[in-house]
Structure formats: structure tokens, C-alpha cells
Amino acid sequence: MFKQFIANSGILIAGFYLISKFFPSNIHKKSPVHMRLLAGAFCGLLSIVLMFFSIPLGHGVISDLRHVPLVVVSYYGGMPSALAAGIIMGTGRFLFGNPFASIVSFFTSLAIAIGCGWISQRVKRHITITTFWMNVYSMCLISLALFINIPDKHIYTQTLVIFWPISIVATYVAANICKDIRQSKDMLQHYKQWATTDFLTGLYNVRQFHTLFGQHLERAKQKNSCLSLILFDIDRFKLINDTYGHDGGDVILRDLGELIRSLVSKNGMAFRNGGEEFSILLSSCEHEAVTFAEHIRTTIERHPFFVQQQTVHITVSIGISVFPTLATNESELFKQADIALYEAKQQGRNRTIVYKKEYLHET
């Protein structure tokens, strides 16, 4: 019996690992209800798998660790996950004969699900503590169900003596393995985000700029459509750093990143290219790009930034290049936008210049 419970524990741990692969992000109580229901359903199916490797106790009664997936998913997904797992787990018991024992098991599963769902909502403690009490609650109900179904009191006592400690240990191990899996997934997602996102502004970083720039330019060539590059930086940003320090400059950059994200339309992407230089890729032709750039410029000019309890106003100079005017590749398009940005600085800053066939033309 002891060896069979240990085998059950191994299946349990492998099952949690496989289930985690079906979800791109971790399930928690703020996840959409359908995702929590799906997580509960998967854990209910894992419970059924555990029943196939259960321990026969005679008279059609079986024992296993089917309640552990329900306990763990209840902690993360709350009542929706608990109910989905409980219903599937209870229904699955009918696959293993003995109608009376199956009926008792079904209602026991529902009671466990409701109780664990309630505990997960009310007990805001560490996973080890919360799942311990969920397991104790579950085992009390399971012990009662076994008492009803097992006429041989010696087998009943022997089962509980082995079942309780293994259940507690299995729940502890499963809960902490799930925690480790979730932490690893979170770290991987953070690493992916850090690889493409500027840490200060939340915009795409320069590495992602070159990747997406090339992809969208190639797409524009294939579709014979327009692609505009809007390049801009903060006017006299060195003065801001000298006045408020680099921490003050970082506040400006961070808040500007938030403002840019709120302004960029669905067909555009915003980047921080480095320092105080930013860029936007827009799937639009010249007129739309200039209109949008001017909206960006005037909005930034009017927007108050708060640094060290002071209100600061900044301006930006903008250069624009458009494919397919004179540029045929990524390098030429960027160079033209950079030339236009330089000309905007030369003409007095806080203005938008678009690169034209005549070399430069102020808008």
C-alpha cells in the first residue's frame, strides 16, 4: 500500500508539470473565469488518472491522492477552479464500479471542492499553510467516506494510518513544486520582456526596434504600402539632468514613456532608442505620419511633468522619413529621419521636419 501511494505521488507531480505547459501564464484568482475553470478541469482529469493507479481496499472501494490536484488548484484559482475539479473528479469515480461508493465519492468531492474554494477565498496565508488546512479538511471528509464504505475496521484503520501522513507530505511537495514551476514561468516571462522592453519607459528597446523595423519594412515592400519612421528626442535634455540630476531626468523619461504609449495608435509601435531619443513606426503615408507627429509634439509640449515637487515642461524635435519615397532599405530610412531630426534642431527645436525629395522640407 505504501509503495502504491508513493507511485500516486509521482504521477501527481508529473501531472502538474504537464498541466502547466497548457497555460502561457500562471493561473491566479484574478485570471479570467474561463481560464480558472479550464485549470480546474485539467486538475479534475488528473484526479481521474490517479484513480487508475489507486489502491483497492476491497468491496469496490479504492484509495488514492485524487484530492491533491483539487486542493492545489483551489489555492490558485479559487472557487471556479475548485468546483470544476470537484465535479469532474466526482463524476470520474463512476468509471470504477460500485455505484454506492461512487455516489458517496461524488458528494464527498463536491463537499471538498466547496470547502477548499471557500478556504482559498478566506485564508490569505502562505501556500504551505493554506493547502495544509485544505488537505486536513479534505482528509476528514475522505476518512468519513471510507468509514461508510469499508466494513473491515482493521483495513480502515490501516488505510488511514498510511493515508494521512502520505497525503500531507504529497500535498506539501505538490504545492511547493507548483510554486517553483510558477516562479520559473514568471522569471521566463520577465526575461522575455526585459529582452524586448526598455526597463525605464516600458517602450520597446533598441534591439526590438531593429527587429521590428526590418520586419515591417519588408512587409511594406511586399504589400506595396507605406511605412513611416518618426524619430524624436527631448530638446535640451542635458539642462534637465544638470538642473534636477539624473534621477529627475529618469522621472521625465519614465513619464514620457507612459504618455507616448497612451498616444500611439494600434497600427504604430513606440521605442526608446537610447538616452532621450525615441522613435515610432507607423503603417501610414506622409500626411498621416506628419499629422500624428504634430499631435505627439503638441501634446508633449502641453503636458506637465512633475519632478521634485516642481512642474516641468519639455519639448521635442521630430524628424520623419517615409517609405517608399527615397529610401529603399532600413539604413536609408533611418538616416533620412535622423537628417530631418537634425534639421528640426537647427531650425529652432520644437518642430516637425519631414524628409522630402528636395532634401528637406519644413512642415
N, C-alpha and C positions, 0 to 999 in steps of 0.2 A: 504493500500500500504506500509506503514511504517513497519508494522509487517512482511509482506512478505519479505521485503528487509533484515530485521534482521534474519529471518529464513534462507535466502540465505547465510548470513554471517556465520551462524553456520555450514551449510553444507560445506561451503568453508574451514573453519578451520579444520573440521573433515577430509575432503578430503586430505588436505596437510599432516596431520598426517599419514593417511593410505598410501599415496604415499611414504612417507619417509621410510616405512617399506620394500619397494621393493628394496631399494638400500643399499648395505652393506657399502658404503662410500658416502660421500657427493659429489654432482654434482657441478662442477665449470668449468670455461672456458678452463681449461687445461685437462679436462676429455676427454676420447675417444669420437669421434663424435657420434658413435652409442649409447653411454650411454646418451649423451645430447639429441639426437633425441628421445630416449626412454622416458626420463624425460618429454620432451615436449609433447609426445604422451599421457602420463598419465594425464598431466595437460589439454590437449585438451579434453580428456574423462571426466575429472572433470567439464569442462565447459559445456559439454552436459548434465551431471547430473544436473547442476544448471539450465539449461533451462527447465527441467521437473518441477522445482519449481519456474518458472518465474511468472511475473505479467502480466496478459493480459491487454492490453491497448485499445483493440478494433481494428476491421479491420484486425485481424490476426497478430497484432503487439504485441510482448512480450518484457519485460524488465527484466534484471537480472544482476548479477555480474560476468557473464561468462568471462569477460576480465581480471579479477584479477589474476586467475591462470597463464594466459599468461604473465602478467606483472611480476609476481614474478619469474617464471621460466626463463624469458628472462634475468633478472638480473644475475642469477647464470650460466645459460647455454649459453648465447649469442644468436647469430643468428640461429644456428641449432635448439635449443630448441624453440625459438620464432616461426620459420616457421612451425615446426611440430605441435605445439599447435594451431597456427592460421589456418592451413589447416584443421585440424580435427574439430576445433571449427566452422569454416565457413561451412564445409560440414554437420556437425550435425544439423545446423539450418534448413536444408531441411526436417528434420523429423517432423517439427512443422507447416506444411502447409504454405499458402500464398507464392506462388512462387516468386512474385516480391520482397516482404520483405526479403525472403531468399537469393535472388541474391544480393540485396543491403547489407545484413548482411555478405555474403560470401566475397565480395570485401572489406567491412569495416574490417573484420577480418584479411585479408591479409595485408591491409594497416597498421593496428595496429601492426601486427607481424613484418613487415619490419621496422617500426618506432621504436618499442621497442628494436628490435635486434640491430639497429643502435645506439640507445641511450646507451644500455648496453656496447657497444664497445667503445664509445667515452666519456661517462661521468664516470670518475673514482672517484665517491663520495660514501659517506655512503649509505647503503641500503635504509634508510628512505628518503633521498633526491632524490636519483636516481629513486626509484619507485614512488615517488610523481610526478615527471615530466613525467614519463611514463604513469601514471594514467591520468594526465591532458591531455596529448596528446591523449590517448585513448578515454577519455570522450568527447573531442572536435569532434572526428570522429563519436562517437556514437550519440552525440547530433545532428550532421548533418544527420545521417541516420534516426534518429527518426523524424526529421523535414520533411524528404522526405516521410516517411511512415505514419505519424499521421496527418490527415486533421484537427482534432479538436485542435485548438491552445490552448484552455484552458487546455485540458488534457496534451498537450505537455509541457506547462509551469509548470503545477503542477508536472509532472513527473520529470522534470529537477530540480526543487526546492528541491525535496526529494532525487533524484538520485545522484546528485553531492556530497552533504555532506556525504551521506552514502558510496558512492564509495571511497571517500578519506579516511574516517575512516576505512572501511573494508580493503583497501589496506595497510594502516599503520599497522593495527592489524595483518593481514595475513603475511606481510613481517617480522614483529618482532617475530611472533610465529615461522615462518620458521627459522629465525635466531637462536632462542632458541633451536629448535629441532636439528639444525645442530651443535650447540655448545655442546649439550648434547651427540650427537653421537660422536663428536670428543673426548670429555672427556672420554667416554666409551672405545673408541679405544685406547686412551693413557693409560688408566688404565689397559687394557688387555696387552698392550705392556710392561708396567712397571712391570706387574706381571711375565713376562717370560724373560725379557731382562735386561741385565746389563746396567745401566744408563751411565757408563763411556765409555765402549768399544763398545757397540752396539751388543755384542755377547749374546747368551742365558745365563741366570743366573744359579746359582747352583740349584735352585728349579726346573727349567726346565731340568737341567741335569739329576737329579734323575728320573724325569717323563719319559723323552725320552730314557734314558739308559735302564730302565726296559722294556719299550715297544719294543725297538729294540732287546734287548736280547731275549725276549720271541718270537719275530718273527724269529730270527736266529735259535732258538731251533725248532720251528715248520717247518721251511724250511730246517733244517739241513745245514745251511750256516754259514759263518764266520762273526764275529764281532770283530773289533779291537778297543781297547781303547788306545789312545795316550795321555799321561799325561806329561805336561812340565811346568817348571817355569823359571823365569828370574834369571840368575846367579848374585849373589852379588847385589841384588836389594836394600838392605839396604844401600849400599855405594852410590847408585844413589840418594836415599832420603836424605842421610846425606850431599851430595855434592850440590844438586840442590833444596832441600826442597821437601815437599810432592806435591807441585804444579808441580814441574818439573817431579816428579815420575808419576803424573797423566797424564802429556803430553806423556810420554813414553807408559803408559798403553793404552791411547786412540789411539795413532798412531799404536801401535802393534795390537790392536783390528781391525783396518781398514786393516792392512796388512794381518792378519790371514783370515779375511773374503774374501779377494781377492785370497787367496791361496787354500781355502778349496773347494774341488770339489763338484759336485752336489750330490754325494752319501755320503757326510760327513756333520757333524754338529759340530760347534765350540762353546765352552763355556768358560766363566770365572768362575772358581770355587771359587774364593776369593783371595784377595791380588794380588800376582804376579803369581798365579797358573792358568793354562789354561788346557783345555782338548779338544780332538776331537774324535768323534765317527765315525768310518769308516767301511762301509759294505765291508770289504776286508779281505783277509787272510794275513798271516805273511809277505810274501815277498812284497806285495803291500803296506802294512802298514809301513814297515821299509823304503822302497824307498820314500814313501810320507813324512814320518817323517824327513828323512835326507834332503829332499827338503825344508821342513819347517825350519829346523835348519840352513842350509847354507844360505838360503835367509835372515833370520833374522840377521845372522852374518854379511852379506854384506850390509844390509840396513842402511842408515844413518838416525838417529833420531836427530831432531833439538830442543834443549832445551836452552832457554835463549840466543839465538843467537849463540849457540855452537853446533857443530856436536858431537853426542854421538853414540857409537857403543855398542851393547849389544849382549850377547849370551844366549842360553837356553840349559838346560839339559832335556833329554826326556827319559821317561820310557814307554814301550809298553807291553800290555798283550793282548792275542788273545783267543777268544772263537772259537772252543771248544778244547783247548789244555788241560790245567789242571784245568781251572775254570769251575764251573757249575752254578754259580749264580752271581748276580750283586756285592755282597760284596767281593767275592773271586777275581773276575776280577779286581775290583778297587784296592784291596790290592796288587795284583801282579804287577800292573802298578806302584803303589806307591813304592814298593820294588825296582823295576827296576829304577825308577827315583832316589831313594836314592843312589843306586849303581853308577849311572851316576855321581852324585855329588862326591861320594867317589873316583872315578877314575879320577877326574880332571876337571869335568864340560865340557860343550860344546860338548856333545856327546850323542849318542842314544844307549840305552840298552834295549834289549827285554827279557822278562822273558821266560826262557826255562825250559825244563823238568829237565835239570841238575842243576836247581835252577836259575842261571843267566848266560847269555852268551852275551859277548860284540859283537856288530856288527861293 
